[in-house]
Amino acid sequence: MKNFPNLELKPPLFYNGKVGIRFELGLDYDSDDAHENSPYIQGVYKRAITLFKSLHTQDDDIFIVADVDDFADGYKHEPKVFSRYMKDKSVLYQLNLTTIPYMFPEDNDEKSYQTHRFTLQCKTSDFRYISMIKAICNQDMGIKPSIFNRIYFINISRKTIFYIYDDRGCDLLATTPESVRAVYQQYNDWILDYDRIAIDAKFK
């Protein structure tokens, strides 16, 4: 990635980048909240979609990256992340696939796992990002539709990476603090307190 030349694109993404913000999405989860109409998941959706909109305009050029783990079963199919949410299916001709070493070698004792990385260059306006973001947030909630693959939104125009790891939170990486200072200031109350000291230090 030209804008992030030495970045390893894997979770925990926040700790892999030089300039980043970790936001909290889900607040006060309860076991009764595992349904689409719960105030908890609606709050998660609102924060995730609001942050995405603050970082992406309709005309921005972006890469959508989906990592699909292959546990030695030969899985190489497009994970429907793209075909389900693209408005114009012709954009899918730009979809690229590379196979890379499994992201978590400590869990790969047999050395038989690998990761298939699907990458699609498009514009924000080319896909139904609200529906996609909700599906990503649903992954651990037992709510359908769900997206279980790791999805990264790499904004070429604004030089940012946005990654929702699950309903608990999301990571934002940038090349400089100035490029995301407005987001840092506007949504400061949403920053995860656990990492707040380290984040604030980047923007001082």
Backbone as a printed PyTorch tensor [residue, N CA C, xyz], in Angstrom:
tensor([[[  0.8490,  -1.1880,   0.0000],
         [  0.0000,   0.0000,   0.0000],
         [  0.8860,   1.2390,   0.0000]],

        [[  0.7030,   2.0570,  -1.0040],
         [  1.5940,   3.2010,  -1.2100],
         [  1.5780,   4.1520,  -0.0220]],

        [[  0.3970,   4.4150,   0.5440],
         [  0.2970,   5.3800,   1.6320],
         [  0.7030,   4.8100,   2.9880]],

        [[  0.7220,   3.4960,   3.0960],
         [  1.0960,   2.8270,   4.3430],
         [  2.1130,   1.7270,   4.0180]],

        [[  3.3180,   2.1210,   3.6040],
         [  4.2660,   1.1580,   3.0110],
         [  4.7040,   0.0240,   3.9350]],

        [[  4.8010,   0.2700,   5.2310],
         [  5.3030,  -0.7630,   6.1420],
         [  4.2290,  -1.3440,   7.0440]],

        [[  2.9870,  -1.0450,   6.7340],
         [  1.8900,  -1.4960,   7.5880],
         [  1.5260,  -2.9480,   7.3010]],

        [[  1.4030,  -3.7330,   8.3620],
         [  0.8780,  -5.0850,   8.2360],
         [ -0.6310,  -5.0060,   8.4340]],

        [[ -1.3640,  -5.3400,   7.3870],
         [ -2.8220,  -5.2010,   7.4060],
         [ -3.4290,  -6.4110,   8.1150]],

        [[ -3.5260,  -6.3110,   9.4300],
         [ -4.0870,  -7.3780,  10.2440],
         [ -4.4660,  -6.7950,  11.6000]],

        [[ -5.4070,  -7.4280,  12.2770],
         [ -5.7530,  -6.9580,  13.6230],
         [ -4.6670,  -7.3770,  14.6220]],

        [[ -4.5270,  -6.5920,  15.7000],
         [ -5.2410,  -5.3470,  16.0040],
         [ -4.6460,  -4.1810,  15.2200]],

        [[ -5.3850,  -3.6670,  14.2610],
         [ -4.8680,  -2.6880,  13.3040],
         [ -4.3590,  -1.4270,  13.9980]],

        [[ -5.0560,  -0.9820,  15.0290],
         [ -4.6790,   0.2380,  15.7290],
         [ -3.2300,   0.2060,  16.2000]],

        [[ -2.7930,  -0.9510,  16.6780],
         [ -1.4390,  -1.0680,  17.2320],
         [ -0.3750,  -1.2660,  16.1560]],

        [[ -0.8030,  -1.4430,  14.9160],
         [  0.1400,  -1.6580,  13.8180],
         [  0.5060,  -0.3670,  13.0900]],

        [[ -0.2480,   0.7020,  13.3290],
         [ -0.0250,   1.9520,  12.6000],
         [  0.5870,   3.0280,  13.4710]],

        [[  1.1640,   4.0330,  12.8390],
         [  1.8040,   5.1410,  13.5630],
         [  0.7810,   6.1750,  14.0360]],

        [[ -0.2430,   6.4280,  13.2150],
         [ -1.2760,   7.4010,  13.5680],
         [ -2.6210,   6.6850,  13.5160]],

        [[ -3.2800,   6.5800,  14.6590],
         [ -4.5420,   5.8540,  14.6740],
         [ -5.4570,   6.2860,  15.8010]],

        [[ -6.7260,   5.9660,  15.6440],
         [ -7.7440,   6.2020,  16.6640],
         [ -8.5510,   4.9120,  16.8050]],

        [[ -8.8030,   4.5180,  18.0300],
         [ -9.6700,   3.3710,  18.2880],
         [-10.9550,   3.8870,  18.9260]],

        [[-12.0730,   3.6490,  18.2360],
         [-13.3730,   4.1100,  18.7070],
         [-14.1750,   2.9580,  19.3110]],

        [[-14.9470,   3.2880,  20.3180],
         [-15.8680,   2.3290,  20.9200],
         [-17.2090,   2.4390,  20.2040]],

        [[-17.7490,   1.3040,  19.7840],
         [-19.0380,   1.3000,  19.0900],
         [-20.1690,   0.8460,  20.0010]],

        [[-19.9710,  -0.2750,  20.6880],
         [-21.0240,  -0.8340,  21.5260],
         [-20.8730,  -0.4310,  22.9810]],

        [[-21.9790,  -0.0020,  23.5730],
         [-21.9650,   0.4430,  24.9680],
         [-22.9400,  -0.3870,  25.7990]],

        [[-22.4710,  -0.8760,  26.9390],
         [-23.3360,  -1.5440,  27.9210],
         [-24.0860,  -2.7290,  27.3190]],

        [[-23.3320,  -3.6540,  26.7240],
         [-23.9700,  -4.8420,  26.1250],
         [-24.6040,  -5.7190,  27.1890]],

        [[-25.7530,  -6.2590,  26.8610],
         [-26.4520,  -7.2210,  27.7020],
         [-26.8850,  -8.3870,  26.8160]],

        [[-27.0130,  -9.5620,  27.3850],
         [-27.3590, -10.7440,  26.5760],
         [-28.7210, -10.6100,  25.8960]],

        [[-29.5590,  -9.7160,  26.3910],
         [-30.8600,  -9.4970,  25.7580],
         [-30.7690,  -8.5960,  24.5250]],

        [[-29.5640,  -8.1030,  24.2300],
         [-29.3950,  -7.1330,  23.1440],
         [-29.1330,  -7.7690,  21.7800]],

        [[-29.1230,  -9.1020,  21.7140],
         [-28.7320,  -9.7740,  20.4760],
         [-29.8830,  -9.8720,  19.4790]],

        [[-30.4650,  -8.7390,  19.1530],
         [-31.4700,  -8.6910,  18.0930],
         [-31.4050,  -7.3250,  17.4280]],

        [[-31.8630,  -7.2640,  16.1880],
         [-31.6190,  -6.1070,  15.3360],
         [-32.2330,  -4.8190,  15.8650]],

        [[-33.3220,  -4.9150,  16.6110],
         [-34.0170,  -3.7120,  17.0670],
         [-33.5830,  -3.2570,  18.4600]],

        [[-32.6130,  -3.9150,  19.0440],
         [-32.1870,  -3.5310,  20.3890],
         [-31.4990,  -2.1700,  20.3500]],

        [[-31.6680,  -1.3600,  21.3930],
         [-30.9700,  -0.0650,  21.4530],
         [-29.4520,  -0.2380,  21.3420]],

        [[-28.9330,  -1.3600,  21.8570],
         [-27.4830,  -1.5910,  21.7960],
         [-26.9950,  -1.6640,  20.3500]],

        [[-27.5730,  -2.5500,  19.5450],
         [-27.0640,  -2.7400,  18.1780],
         [-27.4070,  -1.5360,  17.3100]],

        [[-28.5260,  -0.8720,  17.5740],
         [-28.8440,   0.3430,  16.8290],
         [-27.8160,   1.4370,  17.1210]],

        [[-27.3530,   1.4950,  18.3670],
         [-26.2950,   2.4380,  18.7090],
         [-24.9820,   2.1060,  18.0320]],

        [[-24.6800,   0.7920,  17.9270],
         [-23.4760,   0.3430,  17.2220],
         [-23.5410,   0.7740,  15.7580]],

        [[-24.6650,   0.4940,  15.1080],
         [-24.8390,   0.8800,  13.7020],
         [-24.6370,   2.3830,  13.5270]],

        [[-25.2700,   3.1660,  14.3960],
         [-25.2210,   4.6260,  14.2550],
         [-23.7870,   5.1350,  14.3150]],

        [[-23.0270,   4.6560,  15.2860],
         [-21.6440,   5.1240,  15.4190],
         [-20.7910,   4.6880,  14.2350]],

        [[-20.9070,   3.4200,  13.8350],
         [-20.0790,   2.9060,  12.7430],
         [-20.3740,   3.6320,  11.4340]],

        [[-21.6470,   3.8370,  11.1400],
         [-22.0410,   4.4910,   9.8850],
         [-21.6620,   5.9720,   9.9140]],

        [[-21.8470,   6.6200,  11.0660],
         [-21.4750,   8.0280,  11.1980],
         [-19.9820,   8.2230,  10.9630]],

        [[-19.1650,   7.3630,  11.5470],
         [-17.7200,   7.4690,  11.3580],
         [-17.3350,   7.2150,   9.9090]],

        [[-17.9500,   6.2080,   9.2980],
         [-17.6520,   5.9250,   7.8900],
         [-17.9770,   7.1400,   7.0190]],

        [[-19.1470,   7.7230,   7.2310],
         [-19.5510,   8.8810,   6.4270],
         [-18.6220,  10.0740,   6.6390]],

        [[-18.1050,  10.2170,   7.8490],
         [-17.2160,  11.3400,   8.1280],
         [-15.8660,  11.1770,   7.4460]],

        [[-15.5470,   9.9470,   7.0330],
         [-14.2380,   9.6450,   6.4520],
         [-14.2720,   9.4350,   4.9460]],

        [[-15.4550,   9.2660,   4.3810],
         [-15.5680,   8.9130,   2.9590],
         [-16.6300,   9.7770,   2.2890]],

        [[-16.2660,  10.4200,   1.1850],
         [-17.2670,  11.0720,   0.3520],
         [-17.6500,  10.1110,  -0.7750]],

        [[-18.7450,  10.4050,  -1.4380],
         [-19.2540,   9.5180,  -2.4750],
         [-18.2530,   9.3100,  -3.6160]],

        [[-17.4180,  10.3040,  -3.8830],
         [-16.4980,  10.2370,  -5.0220],
         [-15.1020,   9.7370,  -4.6520]],

        [[-14.8830,   9.4120,  -3.3940],
         [-13.5540,   8.9410,  -2.9930],
         [-13.2200,   7.6050,  -3.6540]],

        [[-11.9740,   7.4750,  -4.0700],
         [-11.4730,   6.1960,  -4.5750],
         [-11.0250,   5.3580,  -3.3890]],

        [[-11.5460,   4.1440,  -3.3150],
         [-11.2210,   3.2970,  -2.1790],
         [-10.8810,   1.8790,  -2.6340]],

        [[-10.1780,   1.1880,  -1.7800],
         [-10.0150,  -0.2540,  -1.8880],
         [-10.8380,  -0.8890,  -0.7760]],

        [[-11.6390,  -1.8820,  -1.1240],
         [-12.2590,  -2.7340,  -0.1160],
         [-11.4660,  -4.0330,  -0.0950]],

        [[-10.9410,  -4.3730,   1.0590],
         [-10.1350,  -5.5830,   1.2060],
         [-10.8720,  -6.5510,   2.1200]],

        [[-11.0400,  -7.7960,   1.6710],
         [-11.6700,  -8.8370,   2.4800],
         [-10.7030, -10.0040,   2.6340]],

        [[-10.3780, -10.3390,   3.8640],
         [ -9.5000, -11.4690,   4.1430],
         [-10.3460, -12.6860,   4.4990]],

        [[-10.1260, -13.7660,   3.7520],
         [-10.8540, -15.0130,   3.9670],
         [ -9.8490, -16.0710,   4.3940]],

        [[-10.0000, -16.5750,   5.6020],
         [ -9.0720, -17.5900,   6.1030],
         [ -9.4290, -18.9520,   5.5390]],

        [[ -8.4050, -19.6640,   5.0970],
         [ -8.5480, -20.9880,   4.5000],
         [ -7.8690, -21.9860,   5.4400]],

        [[ -8.6920, -22.7570,   6.1390],
         [ -8.1620, -23.7310,   7.0980],
         [ -7.9470, -25.0750,   6.4180]],

        [[ -7.1160, -25.0240,   5.3560],
         [ -6.7110, -26.2290,   4.6140],
         [ -7.8810, -26.9350,   3.9360]],

        [[ -8.9440, -26.1810,   3.6350],
         [-10.0750, -26.8000,   2.9400],
         [-10.2140, -26.2910,   1.5070]],

        [[ -9.2210, -25.4830,   1.0610],
         [ -9.1790, -25.0670,  -0.3310],
         [-10.1830, -23.9980,  -0.6970]],

        [[-10.6920, -23.2640,   0.2840],
         [-11.7150, -22.2500,   0.0120],
         [-11.1110, -21.0600,  -0.7300]],

        [[-11.6190, -20.7950,  -1.9330],
         [-11.1230, -19.6540,  -2.6990],
         [-12.2500, -18.8300,  -3.3210]],

        [[-13.4610, -19.0940,  -2.9250],
         [-14.5900, -18.4140,  -3.5570],
         [-14.7270, -16.9770,  -3.0570]],

        [[-15.2290, -16.1360,  -3.9300],
         [-15.5160, -14.7510,  -3.5410],
         [-16.5260, -14.7920,  -2.3900]],

        [[-16.2230, -14.1060,  -1.2830],
         [-17.0180, -14.2860,  -0.0640],
         [-18.3620, -13.5580,  -0.0400]],

        [[-18.8910, -13.2020,  -1.2020],
         [-20.1960, -12.5460,  -1.3230],
         [-20.2380, -11.1770,  -0.6500]],

        [[-19.1370, -10.7900,  -0.0660],
         [-19.0330,  -9.4440,   0.4800],
         [-19.2080,  -8.4330,  -0.6390]],

        [[-18.6840,  -8.7740,  -1.7940],
         [-18.6840,  -7.8420,  -2.9150],
         [-19.9520,  -7.9710,  -3.7520]],

        [[-20.2880,  -9.1680,  -4.1770],
         [-21.4380,  -9.3340,  -5.0630],
         [-22.7430,  -8.9320,  -4.3860]],

        [[-22.8370,  -9.1280,  -3.0820],
         [-24.0730,  -8.8120,  -2.3710],
         [-24.2790,  -7.3140,  -2.2010]],

        [[-23.1920,  -6.5550,  -2.1040],
         [-23.3260,  -5.1470,  -1.7340],
         [-22.9400,  -4.1690,  -2.8400]],

        [[-22.4640,  -4.6600,  -3.9850],
         [-22.1440,  -3.7710,  -5.0920],
         [-23.4180,  -3.3810,  -5.8470]],

        [[-23.5820,  -2.1030,  -6.1290],
         [-24.7400,  -1.6380,  -6.8810],
         [-24.6370,  -2.0430,  -8.3470]],

        [[-23.4370,  -1.9460,  -8.9050],
         [-23.1960,  -2.2730, -10.3090],
         [-22.2580,  -3.4720, -10.3650]],

        [[-22.7680,  -4.5980, -10.7990],
         [-21.9880,  -5.8390, -10.7800],
         [-20.7730,  -5.7880, -11.7120]],

        [[-20.7770,  -4.8660, -12.6800],
         [-19.6280,  -4.7870, -13.5930],
         [-18.3590,  -4.3660, -12.8580]],

        [[-18.5230,  -3.6850, -11.7230],
         [-17.3620,  -3.2780, -10.9230],
         [-16.5810,  -4.5040, -10.4530]],

        [[-17.2660,  -5.6450, -10.3390],
         [-16.6280,  -6.8580,  -9.8230],
         [-15.5300,  -7.3910, -10.7430]],

        [[-15.4950,  -6.9160, -11.9940],
         [-14.4070,  -7.3280, -12.8870],
         [-13.0560,  -6.8250, -12.3850]],

        [[-13.0720,  -5.8480, -11.4870],
         [-11.8360,  -5.3070, -10.9250],
         [-11.3540,  -6.1020,  -9.7000]],

        [[-12.1090,  -7.1260,  -9.3180],
         [-11.7730,  -7.8780,  -8.1050],
         [-10.5050,  -8.7040,  -8.2960]],

        [[ -9.5840,  -8.5450,  -7.3570],
         [ -8.3150,  -9.2830,  -7.4000],
         [ -8.2020, -10.2120,  -6.2020]],

        [[ -7.5210, -11.3270,  -6.4190],
         [ -7.2920, -12.2960,  -5.3520],
         [ -5.8080, -12.6090,  -5.2450]],

        [[ -5.2790, -12.5160,  -4.0270],
         [ -3.9250, -12.9810,  -3.7440],
         [ -4.0010, -13.8900,  -2.5190]],

        [[ -3.1280, -14.8500,  -2.4720],
         [ -3.0540, -15.7470,  -1.3230],
         [ -1.7960, -15.4220,  -0.5320]],

        [[ -1.9720, -15.2010,   0.7520],
         [ -0.8700, -14.7830,   1.6100],
         [ -0.7750, -15.7380,   2.7990]],

        [[  0.3540, -15.7190,   3.5050],
         [  0.4550, -16.5760,   4.6980],
         [ -0.6460, -16.2650,   5.6990]],

        [[ -1.0700, -17.2820,   6.4230],
         [ -2.1220, -17.1120,   7.4270],
         [ -1.7500, -16.0060,   8.4010]],

        [[ -2.7360, -15.1580,   8.7070],
         [ -2.4930, -13.9480,   9.4760],
         [ -2.0190, -14.1950,  10.9030]],

        [[ -2.3460, -15.3670,  11.4420],
         [ -2.0690, -15.6320,  12.8520],
         [ -1.2360, -16.9080,  12.9840]],

        [[  0.0720, -16.8120,  12.7210],
         [  0.9280, -18.0070,  12.6820],
         [  0.9570, -18.7770,  13.9890]],

        [[  0.6830, -18.1080,  15.0990],
         [  0.6970, -18.8040,  16.3810],
         [ -0.4170, -19.8450,  16.4770]],

        [[ -1.4360, -19.7160,  15.6160],
         [ -2.5400, -20.6870,  15.5970],
         [ -2.4210, -21.6710,  14.4380]],

        [[ -1.2610, -21.7110,  13.8000],
         [ -1.0820, -22.4860,  12.5660],
         [  0.0490, -23.4980,  12.7430]],

        [[ -0.1020, -24.3780,  13.7280],
         [  0.9630, -25.3320,  14.0630],
         [  1.3280, -26.2390,  12.8960]],

        [[  0.3340, -26.6110,  12.1250],
         [  0.5770, -27.5400,  11.0100],
         [  1.0750, -26.8280,   9.7500]],

        [[  1.1020, -25.5020,   9.7850],
         [  1.5150, -24.6910,   8.6330],
         [  0.6490, -24.9400,   7.4040]],

        [[ -0.6030, -25.3250,   7.6390],
         [ -1.4870, -25.6760,   6.5230],
         [ -2.5320, -24.5990,   6.2380]],

        [[ -2.6360, -23.5980,   7.1050],
         [ -3.6160, -22.5370,   6.9010],
         [ -3.0260, -21.4360,   6.0200]],

        [[ -3.9220, -20.7210,   5.3290],
         [ -3.5050, -19.5580,   4.5570],
         [ -4.6630, -18.5650,   4.5030]],

        [[ -4.3980, -17.3890,   4.0090],
         [ -5.4230, -16.3520,   3.9190],
         [ -5.5630, -15.9020,   2.4720]],

        [[ -6.7960, -15.8850,   1.9850],
         [ -7.0830, -15.3810,   0.6410],
         [ -7.5360, -13.9370,   0.7760]],

        [[ -6.8140, -13.0500,   0.1420],
         [ -7.0990, -11.6190,   0.2370],
         [ -7.7530, -11.1330,  -1.0540]],

        [[ -9.0170, -10.7490,  -0.9450],
         [ -9.7660, -10.1960,  -2.0730],
         [ -9.7130,  -8.6720,  -1.9950]],

        [[ -9.3650,  -8.0300,  -3.0990],
         [ -9.2290,  -6.5730,  -3.1290],
         [-10.0150,  -6.0140,  -4.3110]],

        [[-10.8350,  -5.0090,  -4.0270],
         [-11.6360,  -4.3750,  -5.0760],
         [-11.4610,  -2.8690,  -5.0000]],

        [[-11.0430,  -2.2780,  -6.1150],
         [-10.9670,  -0.8210,  -6.1830],
         [-12.2700,  -0.2910,  -6.7580]],

        [[-12.8460,   0.7000,  -6.0800],
         [-14.1120,   1.2730,  -6.5340],
         [-14.2620,   2.6630,  -5.9130]],

        [[-15.4230,   3.2310,  -6.0580],
         [-15.7450,   4.4810,  -5.3770],
         [-16.7540,   4.1900,  -4.2630]],

        [[-16.8070,   5.0690,  -3.2900],
         [-17.7500,   4.8780,  -2.1840],
         [-19.1680,   4.7080,  -2.7060]],

        [[-19.4920,   5.4360,  -3.7590],
         [-20.8510,   5.4020,  -4.3090],
         [-21.1800,   4.0810,  -5.0040]],

        [[-20.1800,   3.2190,  -5.2160],
         [-20.4120,   1.9740,  -5.9540],
         [-21.0290,   0.8710,  -5.1070]],

        [[-21.0310,   1.0140,  -3.7790],
         [-21.5400,  -0.0970,  -2.9650],
         [-22.4570,   0.3980,  -1.8520]],

        [[-23.2750,  -0.5150,  -1.3730],
         [-24.2520,  -0.2160,  -0.3190],
         [-23.5440,  -0.3140,   1.0270]],

        [[-22.8480,   0.7450,   1.3690],
         [-21.9770,   0.6720,   2.5450],
         [-22.7570,   0.5960,   3.8510]],

        [[-23.9600,   1.1690,   3.9120],
         [-24.7390,   1.0930,   5.1510],
         [-25.1070,  -0.3530,   5.4610]],

        [[-25.6010,  -1.0710,   4.4630],
         [-25.9540,  -2.4800,   4.6520],
         [-24.7250,  -3.3150,   4.9780]],

        [[-23.6050,  -3.0370,   4.3080],
         [-22.3860,  -3.7890,   4.5480],
         [-21.8760,  -3.5660,   5.9730]],

        [[-21.8760,  -2.3120,   6.4030],
         [-21.3890,  -1.9980,   7.7500],
         [-22.2590,  -2.6720,   8.8080]],

        [[-23.5520,  -2.6730,   8.6250],
         [-24.4300,  -3.3520,   9.5790],
         [-24.1020,  -4.8430,   9.6440]],

        [[-23.8590,  -5.4590,   8.4880],
         [-23.5450,  -6.8920,   8.4580],
         [-22.2220,  -7.1870,   9.1670]],

        [[-21.2450,  -6.2850,   9.0200],
         [-19.9720,  -6.4520,   9.7270],
         [-20.1970,  -6.3610,  11.2330]],

        [[-20.9890,  -5.3940,  11.6600],
         [-21.2810,  -5.2310,  13.0900],
         [-22.0540,  -6.4220,  13.6660]],

        [[-22.7810,  -7.1320,  12.8080],
         [-23.6050,  -8.2600,  13.2670],
         [-22.8110,  -9.5340,  13.5320]],

        [[-21.5390,  -9.5670,  13.1680],
         [-20.8280, -10.8400,  13.0690],
         [-20.8420, -11.6840,  14.3350]],

        [[-20.7990, -11.0670,  15.4990],
         [-20.7960, -11.8310,  16.7470],
         [-22.1340, -11.7850,  17.4770]],

        [[-23.1400, -11.2290,  16.8240],
         [-24.4130, -10.9970,  17.4930],
         [-25.4810, -12.0450,  17.1750]],

        [[-25.1940, -12.9230,  16.2260],
         [-26.2080, -13.8900,  15.8230],
         [-27.3320, -13.2640,  15.0300]],

        [[-27.0660, -12.0930,  14.4460],
         [-28.0530, -11.3790,  13.6370],
         [-27.6630, -11.5030,  12.1710]],

        [[-28.6420, -11.7630,  11.3150],
         [-28.3730, -11.8680,   9.8800],
         [-28.9000, -10.6300,   9.1720]],

        [[-28.2310, -10.2620,   8.0400],
         [-27.0080, -10.8710,   7.4790],
         [-25.7720, -10.5120,   8.3010]],

        [[-24.7750, -11.3730,   8.2220],
         [-23.5180, -11.1490,   8.9270],
         [-22.3480, -11.3120,   7.9650]],

        [[-21.3000, -10.5580,   8.2070],
         [-20.0370, -10.7220,   7.4830],
         [-18.9780, -11.0980,   8.5070]],

        [[-18.4030, -12.2870,   8.3350],
         [-17.4320, -12.7940,   9.3000],
         [-15.9890, -12.5470,   8.8660]],

        [[-15.8090, -12.1400,   7.6150],
         [-14.4510, -11.8760,   7.1160],
         [-13.9540, -10.5350,   7.6350]],

        [[-12.6440, -10.3800,   7.7090],
         [-12.0680,  -9.0890,   8.0810],
         [-12.1540,  -8.1570,   6.8750]],

        [[-12.7780,  -6.9990,   7.0600],
         [-13.0130,  -6.0490,   5.9720],
         [-12.2990,  -4.7390,   6.2880]],

        [[-11.4790,  -4.2930,   5.3540],
         [-10.7650,  -3.0240,   5.5140],
         [-11.2040,  -2.0700,   4.4050]],

        [[-11.5070,  -0.8410,   4.7680],
         [-11.8300,   0.2010,   3.7980],
         [-10.6200,   1.1340,   3.7110]],

        [[ -9.9030,   1.0500,   2.6060],
         [ -8.6970,   1.8480,   2.4160],
         [ -9.0400,   3.0030,   1.4730]],

        [[ -9.0410,   4.2050,   2.0160],
         [ -9.4080,   5.3850,   1.2380],
         [ -8.1530,   5.9570,   0.5820]],

        [[ -8.0570,   5.7900,  -0.7250],
         [ -6.8900,   6.2680,  -1.4700],
         [ -6.8760,   7.7950,  -1.4850]],

        [[ -8.0440,   8.3950,  -1.6480],
         [ -8.1410,   9.8430,  -1.7650],
         [ -7.7370,  10.5360,  -0.4700]],

        [[ -8.1540,   9.9800,   0.6640],
         [ -7.9230,  10.6480,   1.9490],
         [ -6.8020,  10.0060,   2.7710]],

        [[ -6.2580,   8.9200,   2.2570],
         [ -5.1310,   8.2460,   2.9060],
         [ -5.4860,   7.7830,   4.3240]],

        [[ -6.5980,   7.0590,   4.4010],
         [ -7.0340,   6.4940,   5.6700],
         [ -7.3850,   5.0210,   5.4950]],

        [[ -7.4200,   4.3080,   6.6100],
         [ -7.9120,   2.9330,   6.6390],
         [ -8.9280,   2.8450,   7.7660]],

        [[-10.0890,   2.2950,   7.4560],
         [-11.1660,   2.1410,   8.4330],
         [-11.4730,   0.6620,   8.5740]],

        [[-11.4540,   0.1750,   9.8200],
         [-11.6290,  -1.2580,  10.0710],
         [-12.5320,  -1.4550,  11.2870]],

        [[-13.6840,  -2.0700,  11.0740],
         [-14.5950,  -2.4210,  12.1600],
         [-14.2860,  -3.8590,  12.5690]],

        [[-13.7830,  -4.0480,  13.7820],
         [-13.4210,  -5.4270,  14.1500],
         [-14.6160,  -6.2320,  14.6390]],

        [[-15.5850,  -5.6190,  15.2500],
         [-16.8740,  -6.2420,  15.5690],
         [-17.7450,  -5.1720,  16.2210]],

        [[-18.8090,  -5.5780,  16.8840],
         [-19.7270,  -4.5970,  17.4510],
         [-19.0990,  -3.7690,  18.5750]],

        [[-17.9720,  -4.2230,  19.0930],
         [-17.3450,  -3.4830,  20.1920],
         [-16.6430,  -2.2080,  19.7290]],

        [[-16.0060,  -2.2610,  18.5590],
         [-15.2590,  -1.0700,  18.1820],
         [-14.6770,  -1.1090,  16.7860]],

        [[-13.9420,  -0.0440,  16.4410],
         [-13.3400,   0.0720,  15.1200],
         [-12.0570,   0.8800,  15.2130]],

        [[-11.2010,   0.6900,  14.2170],
         [ -9.9180,   1.3730,  14.1490],
         [ -9.8660,   2.2760,  12.9290]],

        [[ -9.2640,   3.4350,  13.1200],
         [ -9.0120,   4.3750,  12.0300],
         [ -7.5180,   4.6520,  11.9850]],

        [[ -6.9020,   4.4120,  10.8410],
         [ -5.4960,   4.7370,  10.6420],
         [ -5.3830,   5.8500,   9.6160]],

        [[ -4.3640,   6.6990,   9.7920],
         [ -4.1200,   7.8090,   8.8710],
         [ -2.6260,   7.9920,   8.6940]],

        [[ -2.2470,   8.7570,   7.6720],
         [ -0.8240,   9.0150,   7.4380],
         [ -0.3070,  10.1510,   8.3030]],

        [[ -1.2060,  11.0930,   8.6640],
         [ -0.8200,  12.2120,   9.5300],
         [ -1.9590,  12.5230,  10.4950]],

        [[ -1.6590,  13.0400,  11.6780],
         [ -2.7300,  13.4430,  12.5890],
         [ -3.6380,  14.5110,  11.9810]],

        [[ -3.0640,  15.4340,  11.2010],
         [ -3.8590,  16.5300,  10.6570],
         [ -4.9750,  16.0470,   9.7440]],

        [[ -4.7350,  14.9650,   9.0450],
         [ -5.7260,  14.4910,   8.0720],
         [ -6.9970,  13.9580,   8.7320]],

        [[ -6.9190,  13.5910,  10.0130],
         [ -8.1070,  13.0750,  10.7090],
         [ -8.3890,  13.8510,  12.0030]],

        [[ -7.7690,  15.0170,  12.1260],
         [ -7.9630,  15.7940,  13.3580],
         [ -9.4390,  16.1730,  13.5570]],

        [[-10.1340,  16.4980,  12.4810],
         [-11.5430,  16.8810,  12.5970],
         [-12.3780,  15.7290,  13.1580]],

        [[-12.0810,  14.5240,  12.7200],
         [-12.8010,  13.3480,  13.2280],
         [-12.4340,  13.1000,  14.6870]],

        [[-11.1640,  13.2340,  15.0010],
         [-10.6880,  13.0910,  16.3820],
         [-11.4020,  14.0700,  17.3100]],

        [[-11.5820,  15.2840,  16.8630],
         [-12.2110,  16.3040,  17.7050],
         [-13.7250,  16.1120,  17.7980]],

        [[-14.3540,  15.8390,  16.6590],
         [-15.8160,  15.7710,  16.6380],
         [-16.3410,  14.5550,  17.3970]],

        [[-15.6070,  13.4450,  17.3170],
         [-16.0930,  12.2030,  17.9420],
         [-15.1820,  11.7700,  19.0880]],

        [[-14.6210,  12.7500,  19.7830],
         [-13.6900,  12.4780,  20.8630],
         [-14.3320,  11.6630,  21.9800]],

        [[-15.6120,  11.8840,  22.2120],
         [-16.3120,  11.1510,  23.2730],
         [-16.4410,   9.6630,  22.9530]],

        [[-16.2630,   9.2970,  21.6950],
         [-16.3950,   7.8960,  21.2990],
         [-15.0770,   7.1320,  21.3750]],

        [[-13.9850,   7.8180,  21.6370],
         [-12.6800,   7.1530,  21.6920],
         [-12.6600,   6.1580,  22.8470]],

        [[-12.0680,   4.9980,  22.6000],
         [-11.9710,   3.9620,  23.6280],
         [-11.0340,   4.4380,  24.7350]],

        [[-11.5550,   4.5080,  25.9400],
         [-10.7790,   5.0590,  27.0510],
         [ -9.4940,   4.2880,  27.3100]],

        [[ -9.5120,   2.9890,  27.0530],
         [ -8.3350,   2.1530,  27.3100],
         [ -7.1080,   2.6730,  26.5600]],

        [[ -7.3200,   3.1930,  25.3400],
         [ -6.2120,   3.6660,  24.5000],
         [ -6.1590,   5.1880,  24.3990]],

        [[ -6.9490,   5.8800,  25.1930],
         [ -7.0850,   7.3310,  25.0280],
         [ -5.7610,   8.0770,  25.2240]],

        [[ -4.9730,   7.7040,  26.2070],
         [ -3.7240,   8.4280,  26.4670],
         [ -2.7980,   8.3560,  25.2590]],

        [[ -2.6690,   7.1530,  24.6880],
         [ -1.8040,   6.9820,  23.5190],
         [ -2.3500,   7.7480,  22.3100]],

        [[ -3.6680,   7.7630,  22.1650],
         [ -4.2850,   8.4630,  21.0300],
         [ -4.1250,   9.9670,  21.1900]],

        [[ -4.4210,  10.4880,  22.3750],
         [ -4.3090,  11.9220,  22.6070],
         [ -2.8790,  12.4060,  22.3410]],

        [[ -1.9040,  11.5810,  22.6820],
         [ -0.5020,  11.9710,  22.5020],
         [ -0.1780,  12.2190,  21.0320]],

        [[ -0.8360,  11.5070,  20.1390],
         [ -0.5920,  11.6770,  18.7030],
         [ -1.1100,  13.0130,  18.1890]],

        [[ -2.1110,  13.5460,  18.8820],
         [ -2.7940,  14.7570,  18.3780],
         [ -2.4220,  16.0030,  19.1750]],

        [[ -1.5200,  15.8710,  20.1340],
         [ -1.0670,  17.0190,  20.9200],
         [ -0.1770,  17.9280,  20.0630]]])
